[in-house]
Amino acid sequence: MSGIVGIYQLNGQPVDHEQLTRMVDAIAHRGPDGADIWCSGSVGLGHRMLWTTPESLQEKLPMLNPAGNLVLTADVRIDNRDELISALQIKHYPAEKITDSYLVLAAYEQWGEQCPKHLIGDFAFAIWDERKQQLFCARDAMGVKPLYYYRFKQTFIFASEIKSLLTFPGVPCQINEAMVADYLAKILFCGRKEDSFYTDIRELRAAESLTISPNRTEIKSYWCPDLSYELNLSSDEQYVEAFREIFMEAVRCRLRSAFPIGSTLSGGLDSSSIACTARQLLAKEGRQKLHTFSAIFPSLAEISPKIDERPYMAAVLAQGDYQAHDVHADQLSPLMDVDQVYLHGEEPIPAPNFYMDWAVFKAASEQNLRVLFTGIDGDTTITYGFQYLSELAASFRWLKLMEEGTALAKVWKKSARHVIWNYGLKSVVPEPIVEVLQRLRGSYQTDDSLEESLTLLNPEFAQRLGMAERMQTETVKSLMDQRSSMSAREAHWLALNNGSVRYALQWLDKTAAAFSLEARHPFCDRRLVEFCLALPSSQKLHKGWTRSILRRAMEGILPKDVQWRLGKGNLGANFRLRLLGDERATLEQVIFQESHLIENYVNILKLQSAYSRYAANPNAADPESVDIFVAVNLALWIKQSGVTATANT
């Protein structure tokens, strides 16, 4: 974790040294271990340093190559170091003396603008190439490290965070209405492209590079998961062994740290797999115990049993070699520390339960950690695999469909007929016939999901932005519907590319940065993502077990109760109760007295009606509580950020 900034005056005007310093200072929280800038004529680069890896202790950025014609600033952790050192034939330094930034610069010298495809890890970097008079920027494949930019006239600026760009004269602190509309319609993840919540401030997207010079501006995608490739091994055991090897490497390479390591532990399959694997690897190396951080809800255990994950956490911790820390999330408000959250998140809070992430990262910081593992996003990388049944139906493999559907029904304690029809046969039956059958059974329902998504929006605002048409676009519909007619691999590929994971990663990066931490996500390892997408569907749903490859690979590593658990905790009860219990005054202040903040965007009458129903019965109003949170959250962010409305609002 570090912070980077830069200015490029395309007309040759000199960079303002003081302005570059202000940009660096605006992200001081990202790097408490030092700051530096480099300026030469029309180009300036800046850096904030946070030491995490052993090699970073001797790192100094911005960094020049020996010839002095390449300059790098980078927020980077490279995970395929040995492979790169060999490919680049770096023999004049011992490996422990080679910094990650050195590898990036050497990779650019070797492969030029193709270098990002050779880099495995989390990174955002910029290289000034004096020879070509161009600036080259790149972001990692999964989008862990953020990189924002703004261009006006002959000036190009970039930074790890938006607040750094806003220090530059002339950059408007103006709201992007399209993003607001998508946010209120809850399709922000579907349509998220390069836009931010600020007009004309854009982000370089995951797996993209940007090259800019006075005569050229080009953005390229350098990586995308290969939809066409399928892995073919000779046995189930070989698939399991191959998965275990690559998963353990995804954890092992992220254990490279000069400081103690922490990991979230929710009791779910994903975070528990990471924690147990990390514990095992640390013990083999004789290193310090793994710190774990768990959000718990003891006061709600009786009234909402599904929220209590402590038995699963306890099963993991019973293995020993952990230093456990509990965060009493049942004492936290969903709008806790909201001013600081908005300052660092720079956007409205994307999901109701992010207050727990804030509290967990804060707890890790209080233990003087610098690295925290998370379990995001095992659900997407190792998909549940339900669409294997529709794939079997489409290929007329009826016996296998019956076998796998019956096994799935047994595991999940469902009707075999229900499972085989809904997850298998329904996908290959023409829609008119499906509709007739549903009407005969009295189960036919019209699809009002698109209309329901627009109820929170001010009708005039929705019409002006064309939201009805927007909701009908191919991208949004496919992401919302997750059509059962897709093959299992197509559905998996779509989930990997729908933007939700990358949006969450970006938010977690900023949350970690608020506490001078680096978040690391083994399930977002590019190699693991490629491997899991290439798996045959039979390895994802196997003998009735969803996410089967992970369960089988964790044999002897995970406690049995966790390895074969079904579902996960439902944390919604705490959100509903604490939002109303802790924030009633704030909600009513915004909804009834300060609604002018959002009246151009939100249907205030419907919001007020929803609040009345929620206040009367908070336990039975989950969709309404989320709508209220979204609207109030937007108002509070507008108020705190000082963002102004666009001219045509």
VOGU-3710 file (C-alpha; in Angstrom, 3 decimals, decimal comma):
1> msgivgiyql> 0,000/0,000/0,000  1,287/3,367/-1,050  -0,025/6,458/-2,772  0,921/7,901/-6,145  0,252/11,183/-7,951  1,417/12,856/-11,138  1,115/15,881/-13,410  1,863/16,026/-17,123  1,649/19,365/-18,914  1,162/18,337/-22,526
11> ngqpvdheql> 1,931/21,831/-23,825  5,395/21,784/-22,264  4,607/24,183/-19,436  6,624/23,477/-16,258  5,004/21,587/-13,420  4,132/23,583/-10,313  6,328/22,025/-7,603  4,092/23,266/-4,785  0,947/21,897/-6,434  2,549/18,469/-6,777
21> trmvdaiahr> 3,429/18,615/-3,085  -0,191/19,441/-2,210  -1,357/16,422/-4,168  1,072/14,176/-2,295  0,074/15,634/1,071  -3,624/14,997/0,382  -3,005/11,232/0,566  -0,565/11,216/3,482  -2,596/8,454/5,174  -1,630/6,060/2,372
31> gpdgadiwcs> 2,058/6,317/3,234  3,243/7,379/6,701  6,787/6,082/6,056  7,901/8,849/3,767  7,083/11,069/0,829  8,996/12,353/-2,166  8,452/14,027/-5,504  10,343/14,177/-8,786  9,979/17,018/-11,285  11,543/17,649/-14,664
41> gsvglghrml> 10,081/20,293/-16,908  6,521/19,451/-17,849  6,309/16,214/-15,819  6,099/15,623/-12,088  5,561/12,399/-10,111  4,908/11,978/-6,400  4,771/9,143/-3,900  3,717/8,254/-0,338  5,410/5,181/1,129  3,940/2,471/3,336
51> wttpeslqek> 6,392/-0,296/4,196  4,847/-3,772/4,129  7,154/-6,257/2,363  10,770/-6,847/3,444  11,996/-5,380/0,163  9,950/-2,204/0,604  12,082/-1,216/3,610  14,823/-0,220/1,154  12,516/1,184/-1,520  12,627/4,819/-2,578
61> lpmlnpagnl> 10,106/6,277/-5,002  9,807/7,952/-7,471  12,566/5,786/-8,937  14,856/6,440/-11,922  16,510/3,783/-14,044  20,336/3,945/-14,294  20,170/5,870/-17,574  17,857/8,433/-16,006  15,391/8,324/-18,913  12,646/6,320/-17,159
71> vltadvridn> 10,970/7,403/-13,922  8,485/5,290/-11,958  6,009/5,951/-9,181  4,080/2,909/-8,025  1,673/1,441/-5,518  2,720/-2,136/-6,057  3,127/-5,625/-4,682  4,428/-8,178/-7,203  3,607/-11,820/-6,484  5,430/-13,641/-9,313
81> rdelisalqi> 8,832/-12,293/-8,310  10,858/-15,444/-8,966  9,349/-15,850/-12,415  10,101/-12,230/-13,301  13,632/-12,280/-11,923  14,344/-15,313/-14,107  12,650/-13,911/-17,221  14,414/-10,563/-16,869  17,731/-12,304/-16,118  18,446/-10,156/-13,083
91> khypaekitd> 21,643/-11,680/-11,730  23,514/-8,717/-10,300  21,336/-8,457/-7,150  20,300/-11,103/-4,630  16,512/-11,633/-4,721  16,011/-10,161/-1,246  17,517/-6,876/-2,437  15,278/-6,547/-5,488  12,308/-4,299/-4,839  8,949/-4,712/-6,535
101> sylvlaayeq> 9,269/-1,267/-8,118  12,613/-2,311/-9,633  10,883/-5,309/-11,215  8,162/-3,108/-12,701  10,692/-0,729/-14,207  12,785/-3,605/-15,551  9,660/-5,191/-17,037  8,853/-1,945/-18,852  12,388/-1,761/-20,219  12,057/-5,344/-21,446
111> wgeqcpkhli> 8,473/-5,435/-22,758  7,419/-1,793/-23,037  3,665/-1,222/-22,971  3,087/-4,996/-22,874  4,688/-5,263/-19,440  1,470/-5,337/-17,310  0,418/-8,695/-18,741  3,626/-10,185/-17,286  2,978/-8,827/-13,777  1,050/-10,869/-11,207
121> gdfafaiwde> 0,042/-8,918/-8,124  -1,729/-5,750/-7,070  -0,506/-2,511/-8,601  -1,153/0,938/-9,949  1,876/2,645/-11,455  3,000/5,374/-13,837  6,238/5,552/-15,836  7,548/8,677/-17,500  9,425/7,652/-20,652  11,779/10,505/-21,550
131> rkqqlfcard> 12,807/8,855/-24,806  9,250/8,649/-26,136  8,007/11,734/-24,315  5,058/9,769/-22,989  3,465/8,779/-19,706  2,464/5,139/-19,298  0,034/4,091/-16,545  -1,370/0,671/-15,639  -3,637/-0,967/-13,086  -3,669/-4,575/-11,890
141> amgvkplyyy> -5,848/-7,238/-13,475  -8,476/-7,411/-10,730  -8,579/-3,708/-9,874  -7,299/-3,895/-6,301  -5,257/-0,688/-6,491  -7,173/2,421/-7,589  -5,987/4,974/-10,129  -7,994/8,093/-10,995  -7,227/10,706/-13,623  -8,504/14,022/-14,979
151> rfkqtfifas> -7,677/15,748/-18,212  -8,531/19,283/-19,215  -7,075/21,210/-22,132  -3,331/20,434/-22,076  -3,084/19,136/-18,512  -3,259/15,487/-17,403  -3,204/14,577/-13,710  -3,574/11,252/-11,896  -3,651/9,986/-8,320  -4,502/7,030/-6,118
161> eikslltfpg> -7,438/8,967/-4,686  -9,838/11,620/-5,921  -9,103/14,020/-3,063  -5,620/14,482/-4,460  -7,002/15,539/-7,854  -9,394/17,996/-6,216  -6,449/20,017/-4,878  -5,584/20,967/-8,467  -6,985/24,357/-9,582  -9,818/24,004/-12,064
171> vpcqineamv> -10,832/20,435/-11,228  -14,597/20,636/-10,564  -16,021/19,155/-7,379  -19,243/18,425/-9,244  -21,604/15,486/-8,948  -21,899/12,938/-11,752  -25,651/12,479/-12,102  -25,382/9,284/-14,119  -23,581/7,582/-11,257  -26,156/8,894/-8,776
181> adylakilfc> -28,968/7,453/-10,892  -27,276/4,064/-11,156  -26,612/4,118/-7,413  -30,252/4,809/-6,531  -31,448/2,199/-9,038  -28,998/-0,307/-7,517  -27,301/-1,035/-10,838  -24,062/0,742/-9,994  -22,093/-2,484/-10,322  -23,737/-3,394/-13,623
191> grkedsfytd> -22,996/-0,257/-15,539  -19,831/0,850/-13,848  -17,314/1,875/-16,445  -14,593/4,482/-16,067  -16,794/7,120/-14,403  -16,597/8,227/-10,775  -19,163/10,120/-8,713  -17,352/13,302/-9,774  -17,969/14,795/-13,214  -15,069/14,187/-15,619
201> irelraaesl> -12,903/12,451/-12,985  -12,397/8,961/-14,338  -10,715/5,820/-13,177  -8,405/3,566/-15,082  -10,280/0,303/-14,975  -8,946/-3,061/-13,908  -6,543/-4,682/-16,395  -6,151/-1,461/-18,360  -3,160/0,621/-19,364  -3,119/4,237/-20,483
211> tispnrteik> -0,511/5,887/-22,683  -0,542/9,641/-23,121  1,660/12,062/-25,046  0,985/15,339/-26,856  -0,028/13,386/-29,963  -1,549/10,242/-28,490  -3,991/9,119/-25,815  -4,709/5,410/-25,796  -6,374/3,115/-23,270  -5,960/-0,632/-23,741
221> sywcpdlsye> -7,151/-3,740/-21,952  -4,235/-6,113/-21,451  -6,031/-9,055/-19,815  -9,436/-10,694/-19,656  -10,318/-14,169/-18,361  -10,360/-16,606/-21,282  -13,907/-17,855/-21,758  -12,929/-20,472/-24,336  -10,317/-22,393/-22,341  -11,317/-25,505/-20,370
231> lnlssdeqyv> -8,930/-27,451/-18,203  -8,929/-31,200/-18,794  -7,328/-33,471/-16,208  -7,725/-37,212/-15,830  -9,396/-37,480/-12,411  -11,231/-35,619/-9,657  -8,175/-36,034/-7,455  -5,955/-34,275/-9,995  -8,337/-31,312/-10,128  -8,335/-31,070/-6,343
241> eafreifmea> -4,556/-31,280/-6,116  -4,102/-28,657/-8,829  -6,549/-26,316/-7,115  -4,928/-26,793/-3,713  -1,511/-25,982/-5,135  -2,592/-22,749/-6,795  -4,730/-21,646/-3,844  -1,895/-22,202/-1,392  0,391/-20,188/-3,652  -2,180/-17,365/-3,730
251> vrcrlrsafp> -2,017/-17,275/0,071  1,730/-17,927/0,370  2,848/-15,109/-1,903  0,677/-12,658/0,056  2,360/-13,650/3,307  5,466/-11,758/2,175  5,622/-9,131/4,902  8,096/-7,450/7,201  5,345/-7,209/9,813  2,798/-9,504/11,513
261> igstlsggld> -0,100/-10,677/9,331  -3,807/-10,408/10,056  -6,830/-12,018/8,441  -10,560/-11,526/8,636  -12,423/-14,551/9,990  -16,189/-14,622/9,535  -16,662/-18,363/9,984  -17,591/-18,730/6,320  -15,925/-21,057/3,880  -13,803/-18,377/2,196
271> sssiactarq> -12,263/-16,484/5,105  -11,792/-19,729/7,048  -9,960/-21,356/4,118  -7,591/-18,399/3,936  -7,011/-18,239/7,683  -6,378/-21,978/8,032  -4,042/-22,050/5,040  -2,130/-18,969/6,205  -1,818/-20,395/9,713  -0,382/-23,630/8,307
281> llakegrqkl> 2,144/-21,826/6,098  3,224/-19,436/8,859  3,740/-22,333/11,260  5,959/-24,156/8,750  8,127/-21,051/8,436  8,286/-20,569/12,211  6,749/-17,111/11,966  4,469/-15,222/14,335  0,904/-16,332/14,924  -1,783/-15,177/12,535
291> htfsaifpsl> -4,014/-12,417/13,923  -7,711/-12,941/13,165  -10,469/-10,334/13,292  -14,104/-11,350/13,562  -17,327/-9,337/13,649  -19,612/-10,917/16,252  -23,190/-10,247/17,393  -23,643/-11,815/20,849  -26,672/-9,709/21,825  -28,597/-10,911/18,747
301> aeispkider> -27,735/-14,606/18,952  -31,075/-15,599/20,493  -33,424/-13,398/18,481  -31,607/-13,954/15,169  -29,681/-17,262/15,337  -28,489/-17,093/11,721  -26,382/-14,053/12,556  -24,250/-15,969/15,061  -21,182/-17,415/13,326  -19,168/-17,906/16,512
311> pymaavlaqg> -19,362/-21,740/16,513  -17,673/-21,831/13,095  -15,083/-19,253/14,149  -14,401/-21,287/17,294  -13,833/-24,433/15,231  -11,133/-22,638/13,255  -9,499/-21,045/16,288  -9,427/-24,402/18,116  -6,605/-25,416/15,754  -4,307/-23,098/17,700
321> dyqahdvhad> -1,563/-20,726/16,495  -3,978/-17,803/16,170  -4,202/-14,517/17,990  -7,914/-13,788/17,864  -9,638/-10,415/18,116  -13,393/-9,867/18,239  -15,217/-6,783/17,005  -18,621/-6,393/18,661  -20,506/-5,406/15,541  -23,842/-5,524/17,384
331> qlsplmdvdq> -22,725/-2,296/19,062  -21,941/-0,512/15,788  -24,091/1,803/13,722  -24,267/1,388/9,915  -23,424/5,108/9,755  -20,546/4,989/12,251  -17,665/7,435/11,714  -19,551/8,559/8,628  -17,558/11,759/8,038  -14,294/9,815/8,022
341> vylhgeepip> -15,823/7,080/5,890  -16,869/9,612/3,248  -13,528/11,406/3,439  -11,650/8,220/2,621  -14,249/6,387/0,527  -14,893/9,485/-1,599  -18,282/8,119/-2,656  -21,554/7,108/-0,982  -21,167/3,867/0,964  -21,771/1,104/-1,615
351> apnfymdwav> -23,438/-1,496/0,637  -25,171/-1,516/4,039  -22,737/-3,891/5,758  -19,531/-1,996/4,971  -19,570/-0,508/8,466  -18,242/-3,874/9,657  -15,258/-3,670/7,309  -14,459/-0,207/8,658  -14,544/-1,514/12,229  -12,436/-4,588/11,421
361> fkaaseqnlr> -9,734/-2,567/9,644  -9,714/-0,123/12,535  -9,218/-3,009/14,978  -6,329/-4,350/12,899  -4,690/-0,932/12,922  -4,988/-0,789/16,705  -2,929/-3,999/16,830  -0,193/-2,233/14,806  -0,675/-4,495/11,799  0,055/-3,348/8,267
371> vlftgidgdt> -1,356/-6,258/6,264  -4,854/-7,740/6,497  -6,175/-10,643/4,410  -9,829/-10,703/3,381  -12,077/-13,436/1,995  -13,403/-11,385/-0,898  -14,548/-12,703/-3,346  -14,597/-16,443/-3,119  -18,250/-16,558/-4,144  -17,334/-15,221/-7,580
381> titygfqyls> -13,932/-16,832/-8,110  -15,223/-20,244/-7,026  -18,774/-20,037/-8,271  -21,601/-22,033/-6,706  -22,089/-23,937/-9,947  -25,890/-24,266/-10,051  -25,915/-23,706/-13,813  -24,184/-27,018/-14,298  -27,693/-28,510/-14,192  -28,949/-26,317/-17,047
391> elaasfrwlk> -25,806/-27,247/-18,959  -26,631/-30,943/-18,497  -30,197/-30,333/-19,673  -29,049/-28,422/-22,750  -26,730/-31,302/-23,736  -29,473/-33,927/-23,152  -27,488/-35,682/-20,412  -30,664/-36,682/-18,617  -29,243/-39,386/-16,344  -26,457/-37,119/-15,109
401> lmeegtalak> -29,001/-34,330/-14,607  -31,173/-36,613/-12,469  -28,152/-37,834/-10,504  -26,669/-34,400/-9,810  -30,050/-32,735/-9,247  -31,125/-35,402/-6,774  -27,826/-35,118/-4,920  -28,143/-31,328/-4,756  -31,695/-31,623/-3,440  -30,541/-34,057/-0,754
411> vwkksarhvi> -27,672/-31,826/0,394  -29,841/-28,704/0,528  -32,936/-30,558/1,809  -35,086/-29,506/-1,135  -37,525/-31,312/-3,415  -35,642/-33,125/-6,189  -38,405/-32,264/-8,642  -38,130/-28,573/-7,711  -34,339/-28,543/-8,108  -34,247/-30,445/-11,402
421> wnyglksvvp> -36,969/-28,278/-12,924  -35,826/-24,842/-11,741  -32,079/-25,299/-12,171  -32,107/-27,693/-15,106  -35,110/-28,359/-17,325  -36,651/-24,892/-17,146  -33,711/-23,393/-19,014  -34,307/-25,512/-22,128  -38,103/-25,254/-22,259  -39,407/-22,403/-24,477
431> epivevlqrl> -40,560/-19,427/-22,428  -44,222/-19,541/-23,586  -44,495/-23,131/-22,367  -42,847/-22,210/-19,048  -45,381/-19,408/-18,647  -48,326/-21,732/-19,342  -47,043/-24,290/-16,833  -46,565/-21,611/-14,196  -50,078/-20,265/-14,783  -51,521/-23,764/-14,420
441> rgsyqtddsl> -49,701/-24,137/-11,104  -50,689/-20,625/-10,034  -47,046/-19,612/-9,652  -46,722/-17,197/-12,573  -45,405/-13,792/-11,638  -44,769/-10,791/-13,838  -41,255/-9,378/-13,843  -41,515/-5,996/-12,150  -37,866/-5,881/-11,094  -36,935/-3,072/-13,474
451> eesltllnpe> -39,832/-0,884/-12,400  -39,175/-1,579/-8,731  -35,564/-0,487/-9,167  -36,752/2,952/-10,279  -39,227/3,620/-7,454  -36,667/5,507/-5,379  -35,786/7,922/-8,179  -37,412/11,283/-8,764  -39,521/10,574/-11,909  -38,307/13,705/-13,712
461> faqrlgmaer> -34,691/12,841/-12,936  -35,188/9,257/-14,123  -36,813/10,429/-17,336  -34,155/13,065/-18,050  -31,400/10,461/-17,732  -33,350/7,844/-19,691  -33,250/5,316/-16,860  -36,049/3,120/-18,222  -34,024/2,609/-21,390  -30,826/2,348/-19,363
471> mqtetvkslm> -32,318/-0,496/-17,334  -33,227/-2,331/-20,509  -29,741/-2,310/-21,989  -28,124/-5,600/-22,833  -25,417/-5,218/-20,197  -27,730/-4,355/-17,336  -30,361/-6,948/-18,190  -27,853/-9,739/-18,553  -26,228/-8,859/-15,246  -29,516/-8,563/-13,413
481> dqrssmsare> -31,149/-11,641/-14,880  -28,160/-14,032/-14,888  -30,127/-15,974/-17,490  -30,370/-19,695/-16,871  -29,854/-20,298/-20,610  -26,175/-19,431/-20,268  -23,617/-22,147/-19,911  -22,037/-22,460/-16,496  -18,769/-21,010/-17,790  -20,542/-18,073/-19,451
491> ahwlalnngs> -22,351/-17,263/-16,220  -19,090/-17,521/-14,297  -17,291/-15,254/-16,779  -20,108/-12,703/-16,578  -19,958/-12,663/-12,793  -16,208/-12,060/-12,902  -16,715/-9,098/-15,215  -19,826/-7,431/-13,796  -17,973/-4,801/-11,794  -19,254/-5,613/-8,304
501> vryalqwldk> -16,080/-7,347/-7,158  -13,840/-4,607/-8,510  -15,987/-1,913/-6,952  -15,786/-3,653/-3,573  -12,018/-4,092/-3,927  -11,583/-0,392/-4,593  -13,675/0,501/-1,560  -11,722/-1,918/0,641  -8,443/-0,421/-0,576  -9,546/3,024/0,566
511> taaafslear> -10,858/1,664/3,856  -7,524/-0,030/4,490  -5,652/3,114/3,465  -7,602/5,145/6,024  -5,773/3,131/8,683  -2,449/2,865/6,792  -3,046/-0,801/6,057  -2,748/-2,930/2,954  -5,647/-5,273/2,187  -4,701/-8,516/0,433
521> hpfcdrrlve> -7,199/-10,821/-1,242  -6,056/-14,366/-2,117  -9,278/-15,214/-3,958  -8,554/-12,323/-6,335  -5,267/-13,830/-7,463  -5,276/-13,677/-11,257  -3,895/-17,197/-11,560  -6,610/-18,592/-9,297  -9,323/-16,752/-11,219  -8,062/-18,142/-14,527
531> fclalpssqk> -7,858/-21,655/-13,092  -11,360/-21,643/-11,612  -12,951/-20,278/-14,787  -11,269/-23,057/-16,768  -12,551/-25,813/-14,476  -15,186/-28,155/-15,902  -18,626/-27,464/-14,454  -18,588/-30,884/-12,817  -15,832/-29,671/-10,475  -17,839/-26,646/-9,315
541> lhkgwtrsil> -21,051/-28,547/-8,531  -20,025/-32,071/-7,576  -22,175/-34,779/-5,983  -24,649/-32,169/-4,827  -22,107/-29,866/-3,213  -21,755/-26,319/-4,439  -18,259/-24,785/-4,573  -17,089/-28,352/-4,413  -13,503/-27,875/-5,566  -12,707/-25,644/-2,590
551> rramegilpk> -14,396/-27,942/-0,083  -12,506/-31,000/-1,305  -9,181/-29,147/-1,528  -9,488/-28,031/2,093  -9,625/-31,601/3,383  -7,333/-31,794/6,416  -6,932/-28,002/6,480  -10,419/-26,796/7,413  -12,436/-28,124/10,344  -15,154/-30,456/9,033
561> dvqwrlgkgn> -17,977/-28,280/10,371  -16,746/-25,377/8,280  -15,661/-27,414/5,262  -19,128/-28,876/4,713  -21,353/-26,118/6,061  -24,269/-24,857/3,992  -25,045/-21,193/3,441  -23,646/-18,363/5,509  -24,673/-15,978/8,245  -27,465/-13,461/7,665
571> lganfrlrll> -26,228/-10,152/9,033  -29,238/-8,083/7,992  -30,919/-8,083/11,407  -28,177/-6,001/12,987  -28,271/-3,509/10,119  -32,040/-3,024/10,364  -32,120/-2,678/14,132  -29,022/-0,515/14,551  -29,856/1,800/11,670  -33,157/2,750/13,264
581> gderatleqv> -32,008/2,385/16,863  -28,832/4,465/16,534  -29,609/6,767/13,634  -33,311/7,614/13,970  -32,564/11,302/14,536  -30,222/11,394/11,526  -32,699/9,586/9,296  -35,557/11,900/10,226  -33,352/14,986/9,932  -32,445/14,076/6,359
591> ifqeshlien> -35,783/12,655/5,212  -38,058/15,332/6,667  -35,894/18,428/7,150  -32,969/18,227/4,727  -34,611/16,441/1,829  -33,644/19,383/-0,386  -30,183/17,814/-0,557  -31,527/14,954/-2,679  -34,963/16,058/-3,883  -33,711/16,451/-7,455
601> yvnilklqsa> -32,681/12,778/-7,444  -34,997/10,988/-4,995  -38,771/10,599/-4,871  -39,155/12,215/-1,439  -42,808/11,266/-0,884  -42,064/7,590/-1,506  -38,980/7,831/0,695  -41,018/9,301/3,549  -43,692/6,618/3,165  -41,033/3,910/3,185
611> ysryaanpna> -39,542/5,378/6,355  -42,923/5,373/8,111  -43,370/1,664/7,335  -39,810/0,903/8,399  -40,132/2,815/11,685  -43,357/0,959/12,469  -41,824/-2,478/11,909  -38,034/-2,515/11,375  -37,810/-6,310/11,406  -40,137/-6,747/8,427
621> adpesvdifv> -38,905/-4,049/6,105  -35,583/-5,166/4,746  -35,953/-3,733/1,204  -37,279/-0,469/2,608  -34,479/-0,162/5,148  -31,953/-0,540/2,317  -33,744/2,116/0,231  -33,701/4,461/3,206  -30,035/3,795/3,825  -29,184/4,441/0,167
631> avnlalwikq> -31,063/7,755/0,039  -29,857/9,062/3,402  -26,325/7,910/2,664  -26,388/9,879/-0,604  -27,610/13,016/1,191  -24,976/12,771/3,908  -22,218/12,249/1,354  -23,336/15,277/-0,683  -23,385/17,349/2,504  -19,977/16,164/3,723
641> sgvtatant> -18,129/16,225/0,397  -19,292/19,664/-0,677  -19,949/18,330/-4,160  -22,064/20,676/-6,263  -24,933/19,871/-8,590  -24,511/19,921/-12,347  -25,840/22,925/-14,220  -28,937/21,203/-15,619  -30,172/19,779/-12,301
//
